[in-house]
Amino acid sequence: MLRIFSFSFIIFFLCINCSDTNNLQSSLKEKEFDSPKEIYTEAMILFDGQNYENANDSFMKLTKLYPLSNEAIQAEIMLGFIAYVKMDYESSIYRFKKIINKYPSLKNLDYVYYMKAMCNYEQITHHGLDGKYNDLALTDFQQVVKRFPKSEYAKDSRQKIILIKSNKAAKHMNIGRFYLKEKKYTAALNRFKIIIENYSMTKFTPEALHRMVEAYYEMGMIDESVNTASILGHNYPESEWYKYSYNLIKNIEEDSLLKKLKKIF
């Protein structure tokens, strides 16, 4: 009888102990897994305090625990932004691309496109060396303007497009000048025409027109030289480049008049 009582007491004790353990584990589990909103709020506090590593960990935790929540989507955006802040552009672009593909109808998708563009834009350090990033950034900013014309990021995207096109025009301008100096006039003309046709909004257009006047003159194509100078004068009458072209055309006319006089006499 005593043995039965002892055995029953042990079973009872173990049951109570197991129950307490389960309650404790359940309590710890509930404490560990806060709500998506709580985790996101804590992560943002860390981010605002520039504690990027811990903020990154918290956002990652949120995406794993609650992958289908709205907070998890915003956390994915913040993970891309943290990589951008740390100048880890490759990781940042990867995350923004993933968001674009995964959530094509996201409310603030314009921001994601814009940040992807900024990652490429900030890698442009020299117009002659970074043609790749010029092209990538230009395409990305054009996507922002095309897809989200009324977005708050569209205005800055348009300004960035002009700056990038100026970079691209500068590259063509440098190559055109080199060809002109080397007396490769046709190659030089092709570069200057690219600027006129594709980058007319940039500051290089007046000079490109003047260089075309010079190239035509050196090739003996006087009519083309005069006509190009007229276009330059009509569109940029106050430009210093028109003054250079005017003086060159003036010399052409004086030479032509002198030749006619020689024929007469």
C-alpha positions in Angstrom: 0.0 0.0 0.0 2.8 2.3 0.8 4.5 1.5 -2.5 1.3 2.4 -4.4 1.0 5.7 -2.5 4.7 6.6 -3.2 4.4 5.7 -6.9 1.2 7.8 -7.2 2.8 10.8 -5.4 5.8 10.6 -7.8 3.5 10.5 -10.9 1.6 13.5 -9.5 4.8 15.4 -8.8 6.1 14.8 -12.3 2.8 15.9 -13.9 2.9 19.1 -11.9 6.5 19.6 -12.9 5.8 19.0 -16.6 2.9 21.3 -16.5 5.0 24.1 -14.9 7.7 23.5 -17.5 5.2 23.7 -20.4 3.7 26.8 -19.0 7.2 28.3 -18.7 8.2 27.4 -22.2 4.9 28.7 -23.5 5.4 31.9 -21.6 9.0 32.3 -22.9 7.8 31.5 -26.5 5.2 34.2 -26.3 7.7 36.6 -24.9 10.2 35.8 -27.6 7.9 36.1 -30.5 6.4 39.6 -30.2 3.9 40.9 -32.7 5.0 42.1 -36.2 4.2 45.6 -35.2 6.3 45.4 -32.0 9.3 43.9 -33.8 9.1 46.5 -36.6 8.8 49.4 -34.1 11.8 48.1 -32.1 13.8 47.7 -35.3 13.0 51.3 -36.4 14.1 52.6 -33.0 17.5 50.8 -33.5 17.7 52.2 -37.1 16.9 55.8 -36.0 19.7 55.4 -33.4 22.1 54.4 -36.3 22.4 51.0 -34.7 22.3 49.4 -38.2 23.6 46.0 -37.4 21.0 45.2 -34.7 18.3 46.9 -36.8 19.2 44.7 -39.7 19.0 41.6 -37.4 15.5 42.7 -36.1 14.2 43.3 -39.6 15.5 39.9 -40.7 13.8 38.3 -37.7 10.6 39.9 -38.7 10.7 38.6 -42.3 11.3 35.1 -41.0 8.7 35.0 -38.3 5.9 36.8 -40.1 6.8 36.6 -43.8 3.2 37.4 -44.9 2.7 40.5 -42.8 2.7 44.0 -44.1 5.4 44.8 -41.6 7.6 42.1 -43.2 7.3 43.8 -46.6 8.3 47.1 -45.1 11.1 45.3 -43.3 12.4 44.0 -46.7 12.5 47.6 -47.9 14.4 48.7 -44.8 16.9 45.9 -45.3 17.6 47.3 -48.8 17.9 50.8 -47.4 20.3 49.7 -44.6 22.6 48.1 -47.3 22.4 51.4 -49.2 23.3 53.4 -46.1 26.3 51.1 -45.6 27.2 51.7 -49.3 26.8 48.0 -50.0 25.1 48.8 -53.3 25.2 45.3 -54.8 23.2 43.9 -51.8 20.9 46.9 -51.8 20.1 46.5 -55.6 19.5 42.8 -55.1 17.0 43.4 -52.4 15.2 46.1 -54.3 15.0 44.0 -57.4 13.5 41.2 -55.3 10.9 43.5 -53.9 9.9 44.7 -57.4 9.5 41.2 -58.7 7.8 39.9 -55.6 5.3 42.8 -54.9 4.5 44.4 -58.3 1.4 46.2 -56.9 3.1 47.5 -53.7 1.8 50.9 -52.6 5.2 52.5 -52.3 6.9 50.7 -55.2 8.0 54.1 -56.6 10.3 54.5 -53.7 11.9 51.1 -54.4 12.5 51.9 -58.0 13.9 55.3 -57.0 16.3 53.7 -54.4 17.5 51.2 -57.0 18.3 54.0 -59.3 20.1 55.9 -56.6 22.3 52.9 -55.9 23.6 53.0 -59.5 23.7 56.8 -59.6 26.0 57.0 -56.6 28.5 54.7 -58.2 29.1 57.2 -61.0 32.4 58.9 -60.3 33.6 59.9 -63.7 31.8 60.3 -67.0 34.6 58.7 -68.9 35.1 55.7 -66.7 31.6 54.7 -65.4 29.6 54.3 -68.6 28.0 51.2 -67.1 26.5 53.0 -64.1 25.5 56.0 -66.3 23.4 53.6 -68.4 21.9 51.7 -65.5 21.0 54.8 -63.5 19.5 56.5 -66.6 17.3 53.4 -67.3 16.2 53.2 -63.6 15.3 56.9 -63.3 13.4 56.8 -66.6 11.4 53.9 -65.2 10.5 56.0 -62.2 9.3 58.9 -64.4 7.5 56.5 -66.8 5.8 54.3 -64.2 5.1 56.9 -61.6 4.9 60.4 -63.3 3.1 61.9 -60.3 5.3 60.4 -57.7 7.2 62.6 -55.2 10.4 61.0 -56.6 9.6 61.8 -60.3 10.9 65.4 -60.1 14.3 64.5 -58.7 14.4 61.6 -61.2 14.0 64.0 -64.1 16.8 66.2 -62.7 19.0 63.2 -62.3 18.3 62.2 -65.9 19.6 65.5 -67.2 22.7 65.2 -65.1 23.3 61.7 -66.4 22.8 62.7 -70.0 25.3 65.5 -69.4 27.8 62.9 -68.3 27.1 60.9 -71.4 27.3 64.0 -73.6 30.6 64.9 -72.0 32.1 61.5 -72.9 31.0 61.9 -76.6 32.4 65.5 -76.5 35.8 64.4 -75.3 36.0 61.7 -78.0 34.8 64.1 -80.7 37.4 66.7 -79.7 40.1 64.0 -79.9 39.0 62.9 -83.4 38.9 66.5 -84.5 42.5 67.1 -83.2 43.6 63.9 -85.0 42.0 65.2 -88.2 39.5 62.3 -88.3 36.7 64.6 -89.3 34.0 62.1 -90.1 34.4 60.2 -86.8 34.4 63.6 -85.0 31.2 64.6 -86.8 29.5 61.4 -85.8 30.2 62.1 -82.1 29.0 65.7 -82.3 25.8 64.6 -84.1 25.0 62.2 -81.3 25.1 65.1 -78.8 22.8 67.2 -81.0 20.3 64.4 -81.6 20.3 62.7 -78.2 21.5 65.2 -75.6 20.3 68.6 -76.9 19.2 69.6 -73.5 22.8 69.6 -72.1 25.3 72.4 -72.0 27.4 70.8 -74.7 25.1 71.4 -77.6 26.5 74.9 -78.6 30.0 73.6 -78.6 29.1 70.5 -80.5 27.5 72.7 -83.2 30.6 74.8 -83.4 32.9 71.8 -83.6 30.7 70.6 -86.5 31.3 74.0 -88.2 35.1 73.5 -87.8 35.0 69.9 -89.1 32.9 70.8 -92.2 35.3 73.7 -92.9 38.4 71.5 -92.7 36.7 68.9 -95.0 36.0 71.7 -97.5 32.2 71.4 -97.1 31.6 75.1 -96.9 27.9 75.1 -97.4 27.4 72.6 -94.5 29.7 74.7 -92.4 27.8 77.9 -93.0 24.4 76.2 -92.5 25.5 74.7 -89.2 26.8 78.1 -88.0 23.4 79.6 -88.9 21.7 77.0 -86.7 24.0 77.8 -83.9 23.4 81.5 -84.2 19.6 81.1 -84.4 19.4 78.9 -81.2 22.3 80.3 -79.2 23.0 83.9 -80.4 24.7 84.8 -77.1 26.9 81.8 -76.9 30.7 82.2 -77.0 30.7 79.3 -79.4 28.6 81.2 -81.9 31.2 84.0 -81.8 33.9 81.5 -82.7 31.8 80.1 -85.6 30.9 83.6 -86.7 34.6 84.6 -87.0 35.3 81.4 -88.9 32.5 81.9 -91.3 33.6 85.5 -91.7 37.0 84.3 -92.8 35.4 81.9 -95.2 33.4 84.7 -96.8 36.4 86.9 -97.0 38.4 84.2 -98.7 35.6 83.5 -101.1 35.3 87.2 -102.0 39.1 87.5 -102.4 39.1 84.5 -104.8 36.3 86.1 -106.8 38.2 89.4 -107.0 41.3 87.5 -108.2 39.3 85.9 -111.0 38.0 89.3 -112.1 41.4 90.9 -112.2 
